Amino acid sequence: MNRTQFSKIINAINSILLPRVCFGCNAHLLDAEHLLCTVCRHDLPVTGHNFLKENEVDQTFYGRIRIKKAASLLYFSPTGTVKNLLHHLKYKNQELIGEFLGDWFGKTLKRQGHLKAVDYVIPVPLHPKKLKKRGYNQVDAFGKSMAKHLKAQFLGDALYKTANTRTQTKKDRLFRWKSSQNLYEPNPDYSLSGKKVLLVDDVITTGATIEACAKALSTVKAIEIYVATMAFVPKLGS
């Protein structure tokens, strides 16, 4: 028995003992499907955002911080496939989800050609204590995939968080904004002056975290800041 045959047998055993299931509906995945079944992927609420036309993510930051352009891949809602994906990415060690979404968004932006010559892709950082506890930054795989398609360098530690705050999911908008201010600082080991950077995160709710990170990056001379996230929470009625 050669190595290829042995590998196929192991994969077949694994598929029986640990069947691959869709993160959206828990249906068993077909061989050609990855993370999501065809139906769930087709039903994902894609925003259609690009880096040419104004969108609601751009509008979130008007009058708050200077960001050249922002966009998100998916719309987030309190229930549904997008929530399931991000929950498994963040809390269930499923980093492949971040890679999958980054690959998708990166390919889309490359094909559109509206976002050109990005020097660095920078993720919103976790505090070292939270990073140690979780074991990974859920945004890193997304950012690395984006960087690959945009031919940019991924800088996982270009920003660092100065305080270990609790999750902000259930905090109101004003409290989230106040608690996010001055929480981030640029890493002095990197020369970002005059560079074009793409700041990436998982989901934008109020925009407070992105605003705080962009504020920290804006202390660097002549920097251009763009934003890309996996998902965006639309305002009611939009």
PLY file of the C-alpha trace (Angstrom):
ply
format ascii 1.0
element vertex 238
property float x
property float y
property float z
element edge 237
property int vertex1
property int vertex2
end_header
0.00 0.00 0.00
1.47 3.32 -1.02
1.23 6.62 0.85
-1.63 8.00 -1.29
-3.79 4.94 -0.70
-3.06 5.02 3.02
-3.98 8.72 3.19
-7.30 8.06 1.45
-8.13 5.31 3.94
-7.33 7.59 6.91
-9.47 10.37 5.44
-12.34 7.95 4.92
-12.12 6.77 8.54
-12.00 10.36 9.77
-15.07 11.26 7.71
-16.98 8.48 9.46
-15.75 9.15 12.99
-15.59 12.94 12.64
-17.89 13.88 9.76
-17.40 17.33 8.25
-20.48 19.44 8.83
-21.64 22.83 7.61
-21.09 25.66 10.10
-24.37 27.15 8.96
-26.87 24.28 9.14
-24.86 21.29 10.48
-25.59 19.25 7.35
-22.85 16.83 6.27
-20.57 18.42 3.71
-19.92 16.90 0.31
-16.32 16.28 -0.76
-16.25 19.47 -2.87
-17.71 21.65 -0.09
-15.58 23.50 2.46
-16.84 24.81 5.83
-20.26 25.69 4.38
-22.68 23.70 2.28
-23.58 25.11 -1.12
-26.98 26.29 0.10
-25.64 28.18 3.13
-22.85 29.80 1.15
-25.32 30.92 -1.51
-27.57 32.41 1.19
-24.82 34.42 2.92
-25.75 38.14 3.11
-22.91 39.57 1.01
-22.72 43.38 1.26
-21.37 44.02 -2.23
-19.05 46.70 -0.78
-15.98 47.70 -2.73
-13.30 50.37 -2.43
-14.81 52.65 -5.06
-18.35 53.56 -4.01
-19.47 55.01 -0.70
-21.20 52.56 1.63
-22.66 52.39 5.15
-19.32 51.37 6.68
-17.77 54.58 5.36
-20.67 56.52 6.83
-20.09 54.96 10.26
-16.81 56.84 10.57
-17.80 60.21 9.13
-16.80 62.99 11.54
-15.04 60.54 13.84
-11.70 59.56 12.32
-9.92 60.00 8.99
-10.19 56.73 7.11
-9.66 56.72 3.35
-12.14 53.93 2.63
-13.84 51.05 4.44
-15.77 47.93 3.45
-17.12 44.70 4.90
-17.71 41.34 3.25
-20.93 40.24 4.98
-23.85 41.63 6.94
-24.10 40.41 10.53
-27.38 39.69 12.31
-28.19 38.31 15.80
-29.03 34.92 14.30
-27.98 33.04 11.21
-24.96 31.65 9.41
-22.69 34.69 9.77
-23.12 34.69 13.55
-22.37 30.94 13.64
-19.24 31.40 11.54
-17.84 34.20 13.68
-18.72 32.39 16.92
-16.82 29.29 15.84
-13.93 31.42 14.61
-13.65 33.36 17.84
-14.45 30.78 20.50
-14.12 27.31 18.95
-10.59 27.40 17.53
-11.82 27.37 13.94
-9.19 29.63 12.40
-9.91 28.13 8.99
-13.03 30.29 8.91
-10.92 33.44 9.03
-8.72 32.09 6.25
-11.81 31.19 4.19
-13.36 34.67 4.54
-10.04 36.43 3.93
-9.43 34.38 0.82
-12.92 35.21 -0.46
-12.70 38.95 0.25
-9.10 39.19 -0.92
-9.90 37.56 -4.25
-12.91 39.83 -4.68
-10.92 43.01 -4.02
-8.10 41.88 -6.27
-10.55 41.19 -9.09
-12.26 44.58 -8.65
-8.92 46.36 -8.65
-10.16 49.35 -6.62
-7.75 48.84 -3.70
-4.21 49.08 -5.02
-0.69 49.13 -3.62
-1.45 48.38 0.04
1.85 48.17 1.89
0.72 46.46 5.09
-2.27 44.57 6.44
-2.68 45.18 10.18
-5.13 43.28 12.41
-6.92 44.72 15.41
-4.84 43.23 18.24
-5.79 41.32 21.36
-4.29 42.13 24.74
-1.41 39.68 25.49
-3.38 38.11 28.36
-6.40 37.46 26.16
-4.16 36.23 23.36
-2.48 33.77 25.71
-5.84 32.54 27.00
-7.42 32.10 23.55
-4.24 30.96 21.86
-4.73 32.99 18.69
-6.04 36.29 17.35
-9.21 35.45 15.41
-8.40 38.20 12.87
-4.91 36.99 11.92
-5.87 34.27 9.42
-8.30 36.69 7.73
-5.60 39.35 7.48
-2.95 36.95 6.18
-5.24 35.74 3.41
-6.12 39.31 2.48
-2.43 40.26 2.40
-1.60 37.34 0.11
-4.10 38.42 -2.53
-3.25 42.12 -2.23
0.49 41.39 -2.38
0.98 43.22 0.92
2.93 42.36 4.06
1.01 41.15 7.09
2.12 42.83 10.33
0.47 41.00 13.20
2.05 43.16 15.89
2.06 46.62 14.29
-0.51 47.65 16.91
-0.69 46.58 20.52
-3.42 46.84 23.11
-2.54 48.63 26.32
-5.35 47.35 28.57
-7.20 44.05 28.88
-10.86 45.03 28.57
-13.82 42.70 28.82
-15.93 41.83 25.79
-17.96 44.80 24.59
-20.77 42.85 22.94
-23.50 43.94 25.36
-22.29 47.45 26.15
-24.13 50.47 24.82
-22.67 52.65 22.09
-21.40 55.50 24.31
-19.77 53.16 26.81
-18.13 51.16 24.03
-16.76 54.36 22.46
-15.36 55.70 25.76
-13.86 52.37 26.77
-12.08 51.97 23.42
-10.30 55.32 23.43
-6.51 55.28 23.90
-6.44 51.50 24.23
-4.10 50.97 21.30
-0.65 52.18 20.34
1.50 51.68 17.23
4.56 49.48 17.56
7.63 51.76 17.39
9.63 48.91 15.84
7.87 49.47 12.51
8.26 52.43 10.18
4.74 53.10 8.91
5.30 56.70 7.87
3.96 57.40 4.39
2.58 53.88 4.06
-0.82 52.65 2.95
-2.24 50.22 5.52
-5.32 48.03 5.58
-6.74 47.67 9.11
-8.74 44.44 9.47
-11.18 43.14 12.09
-13.95 40.57 12.44
-17.13 42.65 12.84
-18.03 46.35 13.02
-20.90 47.18 15.38
-20.51 50.78 16.52
-17.08 51.27 14.96
-15.51 52.13 18.33
-12.70 49.57 18.11
-11.73 50.48 14.54
-11.91 54.16 15.47
-9.55 53.66 18.41
-7.08 51.65 16.30
-7.22 54.19 13.46
-6.68 56.99 15.99
-3.50 55.26 17.18
-2.26 54.71 13.62
-3.05 58.32 12.73
-0.25 59.45 15.03
2.11 58.16 12.32
3.08 60.81 9.77
1.43 60.67 6.32
-0.14 57.27 6.85
-3.18 56.22 4.75
-5.69 54.00 6.53
-8.14 51.66 4.85
-10.46 49.24 6.65
-11.76 45.78 5.74
-13.79 43.51 8.01
-15.50 40.15 7.79
-18.88 41.55 8.76
-20.85 44.68 9.54
-23.94 45.19 11.72
-26.34 47.34 9.68
-28.29 50.08 11.39
-31.99 49.48 11.95
-34.00 50.54 8.93
-31.04 50.51 6.55
0 1
1 2
2 3
3 4
4 5
5 6
6 7
7 8
8 9
9 10
10 11
11 12
12 13
13 14
14 15
15 16
16 17
17 18
18 19
19 20
20 21
21 22
22 23
23 24
24 25
25 26
26 27
27 28
28 29
29 30
30 31
31 32
32 33
33 34
34 35
35 36
36 37
37 38
38 39
39 40
40 41
41 42
42 43
43 44
44 45
45 46
46 47
47 48
48 49
49 50
50 51
51 52
52 53
53 54
54 55
55 56
56 57
57 58
58 59
59 60
60 61
61 62
62 63
63 64
64 65
65 66
66 67
67 68
68 69
69 70
70 71
71 72
72 73
73 74
74 75
75 76
76 77
77 78
78 79
79 80
80 81
81 82
82 83
83 84
84 85
85 86
86 87
87 88
88 89
89 90
90 91
91 92
92 93
93 94
94 95
95 96
96 97
97 98
98 99
99 100
100 101
101 102
102 103
103 104
104 105
105 106
106 107
107 108
108 109
109 110
110 111
111 112
112 113
113 114
114 115
115 116
116 117
117 118
118 119
119 120
120 121
121 122
122 123
123 124
124 125
125 126
126 127
127 128
128 129
129 130
130 131
131 132
132 133
133 134
134 135
135 136
136 137
137 138
138 139
139 140
140 141
141 142
142 143
143 144
144 145
145 146
146 147
147 148
148 149
149 150
150 151
151 152
152 153
153 154
154 155
155 156
156 157
157 158
158 159
159 160
160 161
161 162
162 163
163 164
164 165
165 166
166 167
167 168
168 169
169 170
170 171
171 172
172 173
173 174
174 175
175 176
176 177
177 178
178 179
179 180
180 181
181 182
182 183
183 184
184 185
185 186
186 187
187 188
188 189
189 190
190 191
191 192
192 193
193 194
194 195
195 196
196 197
197 198
198 199
199 200
200 201
201 202
202 203
203 204
204 205
205 206
206 207
207 208
208 209
209 210
210 211
211 212
212 213
213 214
214 215
215 216
216 217
217 218
218 219
219 220
220 221
221 222
222 223
223 224
224 225
225 226
226 227
227 228
228 229
229 230
230 231
231 232
232 233
233 234
234 235
235 236
236 237
